[in-house]
Amino acid sequence: MKHVRALAIKFISSLVLLYMILGVAFDMSFGNVFLISLVLGVVSYLIGDLFILPKTNNTIATIADFGLAFLLIWLIGDSITYGDDIVTAAFASAVGVALFEYFFHKYMDNQILIKEDDNRISTLRYQTEASEELTPRIPTRKYEDEDEL
């Protein structure tokens, strides 16, 4: 259920952000923005948030999400629109998405990707043994510190 909530937050935020950039500034229709937001939200959640973020840090995952957003917005926007400057729109949208993703990754780290191993309290008690002997004694050999009887 927590992944559904995170995916819904990501989709709604991306839809609002991309509509402000692509719809208002670059005059793209709401249906096209909705499709781009849907595809970008699912793909970037699976690749960026569930695969890259747990293995790396927030900065690397944000850079990866920037590249992924630019590529997806450019490819989808180029295939569903015609005659527009889609590269500039994709770059501006990817910058906005990357800024949002930076804060979304913090939410993911704190709320969604909590590792159960970090919260477990160990009941194992380890103990080490120490002795005075540093080297073993060989019974057939004579040593200087032994008293002769």
N, C-alpha and C positions, 0 to 999 in steps of 0.2 A: 504494500500500500504506500510505503514511503517513496518508492520509485515513481509511482503514478502521480503523487503530489509534486515531486520534483520536476517531472516531465511536464505537468500542467503549468507550473510556475514558469518554466523555461519557454513553453510554447506561447503563453499569453504575453509574457514580457517581450519575446522576440517579435510577435505579431504587432504589438503596439510600437515598438522601436522601428521595425522595418516599414510599417505603414507611414510613420512620421518621415522617414528618410526616403523610401522608394515611392510611396503614394503621394505624399504632399510635395516633396522637393523635386522628384523626377517623374511625376504624373503617371505612375503605374496603377493599374486597376486593383481593386481590393481582392478580387479573386486570384490574381497572379501573386499578390503579396501573401495571401493566405496559403497558397500552394508552396511558395518558397519557404515560408515560416514553418509549415508542417514538415517538409522534407529536411530542412536545416535543423529543426529542433530534434527530430528523431535521430538523424545521422550524427549530429554533434554530441548528443547525449550518450549514444552508444560508444562512439570512438573517443571523443574528448573527455567525457566525464567518467565513464566506467572503465575505459581501457588505459588512457594516457595519464589521467590525473592520479590514480592510485600508485602508479609506478614512478611518477616524476613529481615535480612540484607545481605550484600554481603558475609560475611564470612560463614554464615550458608548455603546460597545457593551454594557457591563454594564447601563446604564439601559434600553437597547433590549431586552435579554434579560429584564430584570425585567418590562417591560410585555408582552412577548410571552408569557412564562411565565404571568403573571397571567391574560391573556386566554385562552390555550389551556386552562389548567387549569380556569378558570371555565366556559368553553363546553363542553368535553368532560365535565367533572364534572357539570355541570347536565343534560347529555343522557343520561348513563348511570347516574346515581343519582337518588334521589328522597327528599324530606323532610329533607335535611341542610342545614346552613348552609355552603354551598359557597363563598360569598364570603370568609368568614374562612379557610377551608381553602386557598383559592386564594391569598390574600394571604400567609399564613404560608409556603406552599410557594414562592411567587415570591421572597420574601425569602431563603429558603434556597438556591434556584437561583441567585439573583443573587450571593450570596456565593461559591458554587462557581464561577460563571462568571468572576468577577474573577480567580481563580487559573488557571482553564482558559485564559483569554485570554493570560496570560503564557506558558503552555506553547505555545499556538498561535503566538505571535509568535516564540518562540525555536526551535521545532522544525519547525513545519509551513509557516508562511508566510514562509520565508526567500527573499528575492529574489535571483535569480541576478545581476542587474545590480550589486548592491552588492559582490559578491565578485569581480568581474572586475577584473583589473589592466590598466590601459590601457598600450599601448606607443606611443601617439601622443605626439610631442614638438612642442609649439607654440613658435614663436619670434616675437617682435615686432621690427619694424624701427623705428629712430628716426633722425631727420635733424635737421640744424641749421636748416633752413628752416621757418619757421612760416607764411609766406604765399608764394604763388607769385610769381615775377617775370614781368612782361609785357615782352617784348623791345622794343616800340616806345615805352615810357614811360621817362622819366628819373627817377632816384632821387637823393636827397641824398647818400647814402653812396658813390656811384660816383665814381671819379676821372675827371676829364676829361683826355683825352689831347691 
